[in-house]
Amino acid sequence: MIPAEGLVVTPLSDTELVLSRGFAAPRRLVFDALTRPELLRRWHGARGWNLVVCEVDLRPGGTWRFVSRGPGGAEMGQSGIFHEIDAPGRLVQTEVHDGWDEGAALVTTVLDENDGRTVLTTTVRYPTREARDSVLRTPMERGVGEAYDSLAALLSDTTVKGEPL
C-alpha cells in the first residue's frame, strides 16, 4: 500500500522507527534528490532551516556531513558513513547527530516504484530504546514531514516541467 501524501512514522520495535512517504515521481529522481548535494540543498530541512554544509561521498565507506542553520542562527549537524548503495533502490548508512552521545543509528532507506510513484521507506535502528524514545520526544516528525513536503514540491516542479534533476 502506498502511503498518503504525508509522512507516516511507526515504531517498529523497542529500538526502531519506520518513516514512510509516497512521492509522485520515479524512484531515480527521488534517489538523486536524496544523494546529490545540489538537490539536497533545495529541500532538506524543516521550514526555516537550510543546509549550509552538504557533503556526500556516495560510495560504500564514503562519508556524509550535513549542517543545517535555522531560526536565530541555531545550527544542527549530523554525519555518517555509507554502508550500502544500490541505486536507485536502497541506501544503508549510519547517522550521528552532533552532541548526541547515544551512538550511531543505522538508517536503511528503500525506494519502491509503481506506475511512476515512489514510496520511500526509511527504517532507523537506534542503539537503545532510550535513544529511540528521545528522538520521538523531539519535533522530528514535524521537521521530517516539512522536509518531505519540500522534497515533493521539488520533484513535482522538475517532473512536471520535464527537466532533468
Z-matrix of the N, CA and C atoms (Angstrom, degrees):
N
C 1 1.456
C 2 1.523 1 109.38
N 3 1.317 2 116.68 1 136.06
C 4 1.451 3 121.62 2 -179.71
C 5 1.522 4 109.03 3 -87.67
N 6 1.350 5 116.95 4 126.39
C 7 1.464 6 119.04 5 178.52
C 8 1.527 7 111.20 6 -61.81
N 9 1.294 8 115.89 7 151.79
C 10 1.457 9 121.29 8 176.51
C 11 1.517 10 109.71 9 -63.06
N 12 1.315 11 115.47 10 169.55
C 13 1.467 12 120.53 11 176.85
C 14 1.515 13 108.31 12 -68.99
N 15 1.274 14 116.36 13 87.04
C 16 1.448 15 123.06 14 -179.81
C 17 1.517 16 108.64 15 164.58
N 18 1.288 17 115.16 16 153.25
C 19 1.446 18 120.90 17 -177.55
C 20 1.522 19 111.02 18 -73.50
N 21 1.338 20 115.80 19 137.30
C 22 1.453 21 122.32 20 173.18
C 23 1.527 22 106.41 21 -119.57
N 24 1.350 23 116.38 22 123.34
C 25 1.467 24 121.81 23 178.37
C 26 1.520 25 107.68 24 -113.65
N 27 1.345 26 115.30 25 126.16
C 28 1.453 27 120.91 26 -176.63
C 29 1.525 28 110.14 27 -131.69
N 30 1.339 29 118.63 28 121.93
C 31 1.467 30 119.09 29 170.93
C 32 1.529 31 108.16 30 -65.01
N 33 1.341 32 116.48 31 129.03
C 34 1.460 33 121.09 32 -178.12
C 35 1.517 34 111.31 33 -99.41
N 36 1.322 35 115.89 34 -35.57
C 37 1.463 36 121.88 35 178.92
C 38 1.527 37 106.94 36 -154.08
N 39 1.317 38 116.61 37 -172.45
C 40 1.464 39 120.32 38 179.01
C 41 1.519 40 112.73 39 -63.43
N 42 1.331 41 117.40 40 -21.61
C 43 1.472 42 120.34 41 -176.72
C 44 1.523 43 113.29 42 -122.76
N 45 1.341 44 118.10 43 2.44
C 46 1.463 45 119.53 44 -174.74
C 47 1.524 46 112.98 45 -124.39
N 48 1.337 47 113.55 46 146.05
C 49 1.458 48 122.62 47 171.41
C 50 1.523 49 107.83 48 -124.59
N 51 1.332 50 116.26 49 146.60
C 52 1.452 51 121.56 50 172.57
C 53 1.520 52 107.67 51 -118.03
N 54 1.329 53 115.36 52 128.43
C 55 1.456 54 122.28 53 176.89
C 56 1.522 55 106.74 54 -115.50
N 57 1.332 56 117.69 55 129.41
C 58 1.457 57 119.76 56 -179.93
C 59 1.524 58 110.47 57 -138.13
N 60 1.327 59 112.82 58 151.01
C 61 1.462 60 120.08 59 -179.09
C 62 1.522 61 107.96 60 -160.60
N 63 1.310 62 117.20 61 138.51
C 64 1.453 63 122.39 62 174.60
C 65 1.518 64 110.66 63 -93.20
N 66 1.333 65 116.01 64 146.42
C 67 1.466 66 122.81 65 178.28
C 68 1.521 67 109.15 66 -132.97
N 69 1.310 68 116.49 67 140.55
C 70 1.461 69 122.53 68 178.46
C 71 1.528 70 108.96 69 -85.64
N 72 1.336 71 115.08 70 67.43
C 73 1.461 72 121.22 71 -178.96
C 74 1.522 73 108.69 72 -161.99
N 75 1.328 74 117.01 73 152.29
C 76 1.462 75 119.28 74 175.94
C 77 1.522 76 111.68 75 -67.03
N 78 1.314 77 115.95 76 152.34
C 79 1.464 78 119.66 77 -174.56
C 80 1.517 79 113.17 78 -63.02
N 81 1.313 80 119.91 79 -29.16
C 82 1.465 81 121.25 80 177.45
C 83 1.534 82 109.66 81 -59.07
N 84 1.329 83 117.42 82 -42.39
C 85 1.465 84 120.21 83 179.30
C 86 1.528 85 111.17 84 -68.04
N 87 1.328 86 116.38 85 -40.00
C 88 1.470 87 119.84 86 178.97
C 89 1.531 88 109.54 87 -65.11
N 90 1.336 89 116.97 88 -44.67
C 91 1.465 90 120.75 89 178.88
C 92 1.526 91 110.63 90 -58.94
N 93 1.328 92 116.52 91 -45.65
C 94 1.472 93 120.05 92 178.79
C 95 1.528 94 111.05 93 -59.89
N 96 1.332 95 116.99 94 -41.76
C 97 1.469 96 120.57 95 -178.95
C 98 1.527 97 111.69 96 -67.31
N 99 1.331 98 117.07 97 -24.58
C 100 1.466 99 121.16 98 178.26
C 101 1.522 100 113.23 99 -84.31
N 102 1.336 101 117.23 100 -16.24
C 103 1.459 102 119.31 101 -169.57
C 104 1.528 103 115.10 102 -126.45
N 105 1.306 104 119.07 103 -11.86
C 106 1.468 105 120.80 104 -178.31
C 107 1.536 106 109.94 105 -101.40
N 108 1.332 107 117.33 106 119.54
C 109 1.464 108 120.44 107 -176.08
C 110 1.526 109 114.39 108 -53.25
N 111 1.325 110 118.23 109 -39.79
C 112 1.463 111 119.40 110 -178.53
C 113 1.524 112 111.93 111 -65.04
N 114 1.332 113 117.40 112 -24.73
C 115 1.463 114 121.05 113 175.94
C 116 1.521 115 111.39 114 -89.64
N 117 1.320 116 117.60 115 -40.85
C 118 1.466 117 120.92 116 177.10
C 119 1.525 118 111.25 117 -54.81
N 120 1.326 119 117.18 118 -40.67
C 121 1.473 120 120.53 119 -179.92
C 122 1.525 121 112.43 120 -62.22
N 123 1.327 122 116.87 121 -21.79
C 124 1.469 123 120.88 122 -177.21
C 125 1.526 124 113.49 123 -85.27
N 126 1.355 125 118.03 124 -15.21
C 127 1.466 126 117.55 125 -176.15
C 128 1.528 127 114.89 126 -137.83
N 129 1.297 128 118.79 127 -23.46
C 130 1.472 129 121.36 128 -168.84
C 131 1.528 130 111.66 129 -69.97
N 132 1.312 131 116.47 130 127.94
C 133 1.455 132 122.39 131 174.92
C 134 1.511 133 112.89 132 120.20
N 135 1.321 134 114.49 133 154.43
C 136 1.457 135 120.93 134 175.50
C 137 1.520 136 108.98 135 -68.66
N 138 1.328 137 115.97 136 165.57
C 139 1.466 138 120.17 137 177.21
C 140 1.514 139 110.07 138 -53.73
N 141 1.335 140 116.12 139 130.76
C 142 1.458 141 121.22 140 179.46
C 143 1.518 142 114.21 141 89.75
N 144 1.332 143 117.37 142 -4.11
C 145 1.460 144 122.47 143 178.98
C 146 1.522 145 109.40 144 -113.41
N 147 1.341 146 116.14 145 140.91
C 148 1.460 147 121.47 146 -179.94
C 149 1.517 148 110.00 147 -136.05
N 150 1.322 149 115.65 148 146.36
C 151 1.460 150 120.12 149 175.89
C 152 1.525 151 109.51 150 -73.99
N 153 1.310 152 116.85 151 122.62
C 154 1.464 153 121.31 152 175.39
C 155 1.524 154 110.64 153 -105.41
N 156 1.325 155 116.60 154 -18.25
C 157 1.461 156 122.71 155 171.06
C 158 1.523 157 106.02 156 -131.51
N 159 1.327 158 116.57 157 128.26
C 160 1.460 159 121.34 158 179.17
C 161 1.522 160 107.59 159 -145.90
N 162 1.321 161 115.32 160 96.34
C 163 1.466 162 121.64 161 -178.53
C 164 1.523 163 108.42 162 -117.33
N 165 1.331 164 116.17 163 127.67
C 166 1.459 165 121.27 164 -178.22
C 167 1.526 166 108.80 165 -136.69
N 168 1.317 167 116.42 166 115.77
C 169 1.467 168 123.08 167 173.27
C 170 1.528 169 105.67 168 -107.93
N 171 1.329 170 115.70 169 86.20
C 172 1.462 171 123.14 170 -168.60
C 173 1.529 172 111.41 171 -80.11
N 174 1.325 173 114.45 172 84.02
C 175 1.468 174 122.96 173 175.97
C 176 1.519 175 106.87 174 -160.50
N 177 1.335 176 117.77 175 153.16
C 178 1.462 177 118.33 176 175.72
C 179 1.531 178 109.86 177 -56.87
N 180 1.327 179 116.21 178 127.40
C 181 1.458 180 121.95 179 -175.90
C 182 1.522 181 112.94 180 90.11
N 183 1.331 182 116.93 181 -10.70
C 184 1.464 183 121.31 182 177.35
C 185 1.514 184 110.81 183 -74.86
N 186 1.305 185 116.00 184 155.83
C 187 1.458 186 120.90 185 -178.09
C 188 1.522 187 111.02 186 -106.87
N 189 1.313 188 114.31 187 163.02
C 190 1.460 189 121.15 188 172.45
C 191 1.517 190 107.89 189 -137.77
N 192 1.340 191 115.01 190 152.67
C 193 1.468 192 121.42 191 -179.53
C 194 1.512 193 108.58 192 -149.97
N 195 1.323 194 116.21 193 126.77
C 196 1.463 195 123.15 194 174.79
C 197 1.521 196 108.40 195 -123.24
N 198 1.324 197 115.77 196 139.44
C 199 1.462 198 121.58 197 167.56
C 200 1.519 199 105.62 198 -129.44
N 201 1.322 200 115.44 199 124.15
C 202 1.460 201 121.89 200 178.87
C 203 1.519 202 108.92 201 -107.04
N 204 1.326 203 115.21 202 142.65
C 205 1.463 204 120.82 203 175.86
C 206 1.524 205 108.20 204 -116.94
N 207 1.326 206 114.94 205 133.60
C 208 1.457 207 120.30 206 -176.29
C 209 1.506 208 112.70 207 -125.27
N 210 1.320 209 115.38 208 -159.41
C 211 1.455 210 121.59 209 -177.72
C 212 1.525 211 112.23 210 -54.05
N 213 1.309 212 115.73 211 137.73
C 214 1.461 213 121.78 212 178.29
C 215 1.514 214 113.65 213 68.60
N 216 1.338 215 117.41 214 13.08
C 217 1.458 216 120.69 215 178.83
C 218 1.519 217 114.41 216 83.03
N 219 1.348 218 117.20 217 7.40
C 220 1.465 219 119.92 218 177.69
C 221 1.520 220 109.59 219 -58.73
N 222 1.333 221 116.36 220 143.44
C 223 1.457 222 120.45 221 178.39
C 224 1.525 223 110.28 222 -124.55
N 225 1.331 224 113.94 223 147.01
C 226 1.460 225 121.05 224 178.00
C 227 1.523 226 106.93 225 -137.54
N 228 1.338 227 116.05 226 123.69
C 229 1.453 228 120.73 227 -179.41
C 230 1.509 229 112.13 228 -113.75
N 231 1.311 230 114.93 229 150.34
C 232 1.452 231 121.09 230 175.17
C 233 1.520 232 108.17 231 -151.70
N 234 1.327 233 114.63 232 154.03
C 235 1.457 234 119.55 233 -176.88
C 236 1.513 235 109.57 234 -155.82
N 237 1.330 236 115.11 235 171.62
C 238 1.449 237 119.63 236 178.32
C 239 1.510 238 111.99 237 -178.52
N 240 1.328 239 114.09 238 -171.60
C 241 1.459 240 122.97 239 -178.48
C 242 1.523 241 108.19 240 -127.60
N 243 1.338 242 116.19 241 134.70
C 244 1.458 243 120.79 242 175.03
C 245 1.525 244 109.44 243 -78.15
N 246 1.333 245 115.80 244 132.22
C 247 1.459 246 121.23 245 177.75
C 248 1.524 247 112.04 246 -106.00
N 249 1.335 248 116.54 247 -40.60
C 250 1.461 249 121.46 248 178.83
C 251 1.517 250 109.08 249 -136.41
N 252 1.331 251 114.63 250 140.13
C 253 1.461 252 120.73 251 174.28
C 254 1.521 253 106.61 252 -137.13
N 255 1.313 254 116.27 253 113.18
C 256 1.452 255 122.50 254 177.19
C 257 1.525 256 107.00 255 -126.88
N 258 1.340 257 114.63 256 77.58
C 259 1.466 258 120.57 257 -176.04
C 260 1.527 259 110.32 258 -67.28
N 261 1.309 260 118.68 259 139.11
C 262 1.460 261 127.77 260 -1.17
C 263 1.523 262 113.54 261 -101.23
N 264 1.337 263 117.13 262 27.83
C 265 1.457 264 117.81 263 -171.38
C 266 1.503 265 118.87 264 -108.48
N 267 1.352 266 118.43 265 -18.26
C 268 1.463 267 117.65 266 -172.50
C 269 1.527 268 111.11 267 -156.94
N 270 1.326 269 114.87 268 139.30
C 271 1.464 270 123.69 269 172.90
C 272 1.528 271 108.12 270 -133.11
N 273 1.324 272 116.51 271 137.41
C 274 1.461 273 120.90 272 172.81
C 275 1.520 274 106.39 273 -129.76
N 276 1.326 275 116.16 274 127.13
C 277 1.455 276 121.32 275 -176.96
C 278 1.521 277 110.07 276 -151.72
N 279 1.314 278 115.29 277 163.09
C 280 1.455 279 119.59 278 171.37
C 281 1.522 280 108.25 279 -94.03
N 282 1.338 281 114.80 280 163.13
C 283 1.465 282 121.14 281 178.31
C 284 1.518 283 108.71 282 -146.18
N 285 1.325 284 115.08 283 126.93
C 286 1.462 285 122.15 284 176.36
C 287 1.524 286 107.34 285 -130.88
N 288 1.313 287 117.04 286 132.91
C 289 1.461 288 121.77 287 176.62
C 290 1.521 289 109.39 288 -93.05
N 291 1.315 290 116.40 289 139.71
C 292 1.463 291 120.92 290 177.72
C 293 1.530 292 109.54 291 -55.32
N 294 1.317 293 116.09 292 134.18
C 295 1.454 294 121.24 293 177.31
C 296 1.518 295 114.25 294 78.20
N 297 1.306 296 117.32 295 5.36
C 298 1.456 297 121.61 296 -179.19
C 299 1.504 298 108.18 297 -99.99
N 300 1.308 299 117.31 298 118.05
C 301 1.457 300 122.14 299 -176.18
C 302 1.524 301 113.17 300 -92.91
N 303 1.311 302 117.25 301 8.01
C 304 1.461 303 121.29 302 -173.95
C 305 1.528 304 113.05 303 -75.83
N 306 1.324 305 118.35 304 -16.52
C 307 1.458 306 121.39 305 -175.35
C 308 1.515 307 110.46 306 100.40
N 309 1.330 308 114.95 307 174.45
C 310 1.461 309 120.47 308 -175.57
C 311 1.528 310 111.65 309 -79.77
N 312 1.328 311 114.78 310 143.07
C 313 1.462 312 121.53 311 170.19
C 314 1.523 313 107.49 312 -93.96
N 315 1.314 314 116.95 313 149.64
C 316 1.457 315 121.89 314 174.01
C 317 1.524 316 107.33 315 -101.76
N 318 1.334 317 116.13 316 123.29
C 319 1.457 318 122.67 317 -173.42
C 320 1.528 319 108.88 318 -115.18
N 321 1.332 320 116.16 319 119.16
C 322 1.462 321 121.55 320 177.54
C 323 1.517 322 108.30 321 -115.59
N 324 1.323 323 116.22 322 119.19
C 325 1.459 324 122.25 323 -179.44
C 326 1.520 325 108.66 324 -112.61
N 327 1.340 326 115.42 325 127.39
C 328 1.459 327 122.02 326 178.43
C 329 1.516 328 108.33 327 -121.06
N 330 1.331 329 115.73 328 134.19
C 331 1.457 330 122.14 329 178.68
C 332 1.525 331 108.43 330 -115.06
N 333 1.327 332 116.59 331 117.05
C 334 1.466 333 122.62 332 178.82
C 335 1.520 334 108.78 333 -113.29
N 336 1.334 335 116.36 334 127.91
C 337 1.461 336 121.17 335 -178.45
C 338 1.517 337 111.10 336 -111.26
N 339 1.341 338 114.62 337 139.40
C 340 1.453 339 121.78 338 174.71
C 341 1.517 340 108.02 339 -146.19
N 342 1.327 341 116.94 340 119.56
C 343 1.469 342 122.62 341 178.90
C 344 1.530 343 112.69 342 53.62
N 345 1.328 344 117.19 343 43.26
C 346 1.457 345 121.19 344 175.90
C 347 1.513 346 114.87 345 79.96
N 348 1.335 347 117.33 346 0.85
C 349 1.471 348 121.49 347 176.01
C 350 1.512 349 108.10 348 -108.33
N 351 1.325 350 115.46 349 142.97
C 352 1.457 351 120.38 350 -177.90
C 353 1.519 352 110.14 351 -121.03
N 354 1.312 353 114.91 352 133.64
C 355 1.459 354 120.79 353 172.17
C 356 1.518 355 107.09 354 -102.21
N 357 1.314 356 115.49 355 122.72
C 358 1.454 357 123.31 356 175.65
C 359 1.531 358 106.49 357 -96.86
N 360 1.328 359 116.52 358 121.39
C 361 1.462 360 121.49 359 177.63
C 362 1.514 361 108.26 360 -124.10
N 363 1.319 362 116.00 361 118.85
C 364 1.456 363 121.46 362 -179.57
C 365 1.520 364 109.02 363 -115.70
N 366 1.320 365 115.36 364 124.50
C 367 1.460 366 121.54 365 175.10
C 368 1.522 367 107.48 366 -106.72
N 369 1.322 368 115.85 367 123.31
C 370 1.460 369 121.60 368 -179.61
C 371 1.524 370 107.60 369 -112.21
N 372 1.336 371 115.60 370 120.14
C 373 1.466 372 121.11 371 177.92
C 374 1.526 373 108.51 372 -107.10
N 375 1.329 374 115.38 373 114.27
C 376 1.458 375 122.25 374 -179.03
C 377 1.525 376 109.62 375 -89.19
N 378 1.334 377 117.34 376 157.25
C 379 1.464 378 119.03 377 -178.32
C 380 1.530 379 114.05 378 -66.21
N 381 1.339 380 117.07 379 -25.00
C 382 1.466 381 120.59 380 -178.78
C 383 1.528 382 110.14 381 -146.48
N 384 1.326 383 114.93 382 163.67
C 385 1.463 384 119.83 383 174.80
C 386 1.538 385 110.04 384 -63.34
N 387 1.323 386 115.69 385 -38.87
C 388 1.470 387 119.63 386 -179.74
C 389 1.531 388 111.16 387 -60.84
N 390 1.320 389 116.55 388 -38.80
C 391 1.472 390 120.21 389 178.28
C 392 1.527 391 109.87 390 -65.30
N 393 1.337 392 117.10 391 -45.68
C 394 1.464 393 120.25 392 178.22
C 395 1.526 394 110.72 393 -60.15
N 396 1.326 395 116.25 394 -45.13
C 397 1.460 396 120.03 395 -178.35
C 398 1.526 397 111.75 396 -65.77
N 399 1.331 398 117.43 397 -34.91
C 400 1.470 399 119.31 398 178.41
C 401 1.526 400 110.36 399 -65.94
N 402 1.321 401 117.63 400 -35.28
C 403 1.471 402 121.03 401 176.50
C 404 1.519 403 110.03 402 -66.97
N 405 1.318 404 116.90 403 -41.38
C 406 1.471 405 120.10 404 179.22
C 407 1.524 406 112.68 405 -63.34
N 408 1.324 407 117.54 406 -24.83
C 409 1.471 408 120.96 407 178.90
C 410 1.527 409 112.77 408 -82.06
N 411 1.325 410 117.90 409 -10.76
C 412 1.463 411 121.40 410 178.89
C 413 1.535 412 109.37 411 -87.23
N 414 1.331 413 116.73 412 172.79
C 415 1.471 414 118.76 413 174.52
C 416 1.536 415 112.65 414 -80.76
N 417 1.323 416 117.75 415 29.86
C 418 1.460 417 122.63 416 -179.03
C 419 1.522 418 112.10 417 -54.03
N 420 1.323 419 117.32 418 -46.71
C 421 1.460 420 119.90 419 -176.46
C 422 1.531 421 111.06 420 -61.32
N 423 1.316 422 117.43 421 -42.79
C 424 1.466 423 120.73 422 177.74
C 425 1.517 424 110.50 423 -64.75
N 426 1.337 425 116.48 424 -46.57
C 427 1.465 426 120.64 425 -177.66
C 428 1.518 427 113.32 426 -63.20
N 429 1.325 428 116.45 427 -45.91
C 430 1.464 429 119.55 428 178.49
C 431 1.528 430 109.88 429 -66.21
N 432 1.322 431 116.80 430 -40.01
C 433 1.467 432 120.08 431 177.51
C 434 1.516 433 112.10 432 -59.20
N 435 1.330 434 116.91 433 -45.01
C 436 1.470 435 120.43 434 178.44
C 437 1.528 436 111.07 435 -64.95
N 438 1.331 437 116.77 436 -40.25
C 439 1.466 438 120.11 437 178.17
C 440 1.527 439 110.01 438 -63.27
N 441 1.333 440 117.37 439 -44.22
C 442 1.465 441 119.48 440 -179.89
C 443 1.528 442 111.78 441 -67.67
N 444 1.322 443 118.14 442 -30.12
C 445 1.468 444 119.88 443 172.72
C 446 1.527 445 109.74 444 -62.72
N 447 1.328 446 117.04 445 -41.55
C 448 1.471 447 120.99 446 177.19
C 449 1.521 448 111.02 447 -65.70
N 450 1.325 449 116.80 448 -38.59
C 451 1.461 450 120.59 449 176.79
C 452 1.524 451 110.09 450 -63.04
N 453 1.315 452 117.75 451 -43.77
C 454 1.470 453 121.08 452 178.63
C 455 1.526 454 110.57 453 -59.80
N 456 1.335 455 116.81 454 -40.92
C 457 1.467 456 120.20 455 178.93
C 458 1.528 457 110.44 456 -65.04
N 459 1.327 458 117.30 457 -43.02
C 460 1.462 459 120.66 458 177.77
C 461 1.526 460 110.40 459 -60.70
N 462 1.323 461 117.67 460 -47.07
C 463 1.459 462 121.29 461 -179.16
C 464 1.521 463 111.26 462 -63.96
N 465 1.316 464 116.91 463 -37.41
C 466 1.458 465 121.39 464 178.46
C 467 1.525 466 110.78 465 -65.07
N 468 1.314 467 116.49 466 -46.36
C 469 1.468 468 120.53 467 179.67
C 470 1.514 469 111.44 468 -59.82
N 471 1.320 470 116.98 469 -45.08
C 472 1.460 471 119.91 470 -174.27
C 473 1.521 472 111.85 471 -77.68
N 474 1.320 473 118.11 472 -33.91
C 475 1.459 474 118.17 473 -179.41
C 476 1.518 475 111.64 474 -80.83
N 477 1.317 476 118.77 475 -33.98
C 478 1.455 477 121.11 476 179.03
C 479 1.522 478 110.31 477 -66.74
N 480 1.312 479 116.86 478 -40.90
C 481 1.455 480 121.27 479 -179.04
C 482 1.514 481 112.30 480 -78.86
N 483 1.342 482 116.26 481 -10.65
C 484 1.449 483 119.24 482 -178.31
C 485 1.509 484 114.03 483 74.01
N 486 1.321 485 116.12 484 15.24
C 487 1.464 486 120.36 485 -179.47
C 488 1.514 487 109.70 486 -82.37
N 489 1.316 488 116.62 487 142.22
C 490 1.463 489 117.71 488 173.80
C 491 1.521 490 110.02 489 -72.35
N 492 1.313 491 115.19 490 146.56
C 493 1.461 492 119.03 491 174.04
C 494 1.503 493 106.30 492 -76.94
